[in-house]
Each structure stands twice: as structure tokens, then as C-alpha cells.
Amino acid sequence: MAETKHAVVRTDNMTGTDVRSQLVSIKYMGANGETPTAIDNGNVLKVGDLLDGEREVYCGETPAAADAITDIVLIASVEVMYDERKKNLDEYENEAGKICRGYRLNHGDIFSVTAEALTGTKAVGDVVELAAGTKLNTAASATASTTSVGSIIAIDTVGRHTYYVVKVD
């Protein structure tokens, strides 16, 4: 039985790589906000309130299509795999109940994700927008009642991974 392939992310030119205040420690608590849930890198979460008893870890909520971009973070945790049988980036998943690293999205930021982090068409020039879920949606033109994140500016194949390069509006 083949294992599920997980999304891979690159933080090509993200503000959070140099400005630590643009990073968020976040724990995905599922659609109901109460159930610790696993999430792939390259997916997005809405930043909720601080978790009880924490001073730096926020509740990660499932985004809605019309959420404000300022409330959204791109999940891009360091890929540390404790299962020594796993060696590839597409085998990595942020485990349920673990704290993830989120990057706030700023105008001009550039990041890349594999197809597993996206829904919809995937072509240079496509609009990248929020959807009702943790994956970003891509479309030829903006969808009504959604928040635009940016657009695909390139498709980049590196080794065995094909990345969709997104520039944030």
C-alpha cells in the first residue's frame, strides 16, 4: 500500500525568514477548533486566540474563503521526521497536537508549494485564493466572495518535485 504523498513548501522570499515577528507558533485544532489535527506544510490556517495556558501558541482554525489575509498564515515547519524509515520531504506531515510554524503573508512575499497544497487549475498567471479549507485554491480568474492571496508566477521543477511559485498580492 503506497503512502499518501504530502505537500512540500519552500519559503523562497518570505518576510518571516528575516523578521521573526512575522512567524506564528500555531496548533491546528481542526474545523471545530477543539480537535488537534494533522496538517501538511504548504497549507494555510487562520490565526485564532492564544491557547489556554500558552503565551505564544495560537489556535489554528480552518480558514473560510472570505477571511482577511492578515489573519492567515502559511504552514512551513521544519521537516523533522522521527520515523527513521521516512527520508523524503513529501513524507512529512505536521502531527496532530504538535506546534507548527506559520508565516504571515505580506505583499511581495514569494513561496512555492507542490500540487498537494493546491486545488483547482495550476498554470502561470492563475489567481491563488483562500478556500473553505486549509488548501489554497487556484483559478484562471478571481472567484467572487474569496480573498485573493496572490498569483502563480512560475512553475519550477527541482529534482522530483514540481513547485508552483506564488507571489503574494
C-alpha positions in Angstrom: 0.0 0.0 0.0 1.5 3.3 -1.1 1.7 6.1 1.5 0.0 9.3 1.0 2.1 12.0 -0.6 2.2 15.2 1.5 2.6 18.8 0.3 6.1 20.3 0.2 6.7 24.0 0.8 9.6 26.4 0.1 9.8 29.8 1.8 11.6 31.4 -1.2 11.4 35.1 -0.2 9.1 35.3 2.8 9.3 38.2 5.3 9.3 35.7 8.2 12.7 34.3 7.2 14.3 37.5 8.4 11.7 39.2 10.6 10.8 36.9 13.4 7.7 38.9 14.3 6.2 37.6 11.1 6.3 34.0 12.4 3.5 32.5 14.4 3.5 29.4 16.6 0.2 27.7 15.9 -1.5 24.4 16.6 -4.2 23.2 14.2 -7.3 22.5 16.2 -9.5 21.2 13.3 -12.7 22.5 11.9 -14.4 22.6 15.3 -11.5 24.5 17.0 -11.2 21.7 19.6 -9.7 18.6 18.0 -5.9 18.5 17.4 -5.5 17.7 13.7 -2.5 16.9 11.4 -1.7 19.4 8.6 0.7 19.5 5.7 3.3 22.1 5.2 2.2 24.5 2.4 -1.4 24.6 3.7 -2.9 27.7 5.4 -4.5 28.3 8.8 -6.5 31.2 10.3 -4.8 32.5 13.5 -7.3 32.3 16.4 -6.9 33.2 20.0 -4.0 32.1 22.2 -4.5 28.6 23.5 -5.3 28.3 27.2 -2.2 28.3 29.3 0.0 29.5 26.4 1.6 32.9 25.8 2.9 32.3 22.3 0.9 29.4 20.8 -2.2 30.3 18.9 -5.2 28.2 17.9 -5.1 27.3 14.2 -8.6 27.4 12.7 -9.8 26.2 9.3 -10.0 29.3 7.0 -13.1 30.5 5.3 -12.9 31.7 1.7 -13.5 35.4 2.7 -11.2 35.6 5.8 -8.9 38.6 5.9 -5.4 37.8 4.6 -4.0 39.4 7.7 -5.5 36.5 9.8 -3.9 33.8 7.6 -0.5 32.0 7.9 1.3 29.7 5.6 2.4 26.5 7.4 6.1 25.8 6.9 7.5 23.9 9.8 11.0 22.4 9.9 10.7 18.9 8.5 12.0 16.7 11.4 10.9 13.1 10.9 11.1 10.9 13.9 10.2 7.8 12.0 13.7 6.8 10.6 12.0 5.0 7.7 10.9 8.3 6.3 13.5 10.3 4.3 11.6 12.4 1.7 10.0 15.8 2.2 6.8 14.5 0.7 6.5 12.0 3.6 6.4 14.8 6.2 3.3 15.9 8.0 2.8 18.1 11.0 1.4 15.7 13.5 -1.9 16.3 15.3 -1.3 18.2 18.6 2.2 19.4 17.6 3.0 23.1 17.3 3.6 24.3 13.8 5.5 27.3 12.4 3.3 29.7 10.4 4.4 32.6 8.2 2.3 35.7 7.9 1.6 36.7 4.3 2.9 40.1 3.2 2.7 42.0 -0.1 5.6 40.8 -2.3 6.3 37.6 -0.4 7.2 34.6 -2.6 6.7 31.0 -1.6 6.4 27.7 -3.5 4.2 24.7 -2.9 3.7 21.3 -4.6 0.3 20.4 -6.1 -0.8 18.6 -2.9 -1.3 22.1 -1.3 -3.5 23.4 -4.0 -6.9 22.8 -5.5 -8.1 23.9 -9.0 -6.2 24.6 -12.1 -2.4 25.2 -11.8 -0.9 27.4 -14.5 1.3 30.5 -14.6 -0.9 33.6 -14.2 -3.6 31.8 -12.2 -5.0 33.5 -9.2 -4.3 31.9 -5.8 -7.1 32.5 -3.2 -8.4 31.2 0.1 -11.0 28.4 0.0 -13.1 27.0 2.8 -10.4 24.7 4.0 -6.6 24.5 4.6 -5.6 24.2 0.9 -5.3 27.2 -1.3 -7.5 27.4 -4.4 -6.2 28.3 -7.9 -8.3 29.6 -10.7 -7.9 31.4 -14.1 -9.7 34.4 -12.6 -10.7 35.5 -9.1 -13.7 33.8 -7.6 -16.5 36.0 -6.1 -16.6 36.2 -2.3 -13.0 34.9 -1.8 -9.8 36.5 -0.5 -7.0 36.8 -3.1 -3.6 35.6 -1.8 -1.6 36.2 -5.0 -0.8 34.5 -8.3 1.3 31.8 -9.7 4.4 33.4 -11.3 6.3 30.3 -12.3 6.3 26.5 -12.3 9.6 25.2 -11.1 10.8 21.6 -11.2 13.6 20.7 -8.8 14.6 17.1 -8.6 11.4 15.1 -8.4 9.2 17.9 -7.1 7.2 20.4 -9.2 6.7 23.6 -7.3 4.1 26.3 -8.0 5.7 29.7 -7.2 3.2 32.1 -5.6 3.8 35.8 -5.3 1.5 37.4 -2.6 -0.5 40.5 -3.7 
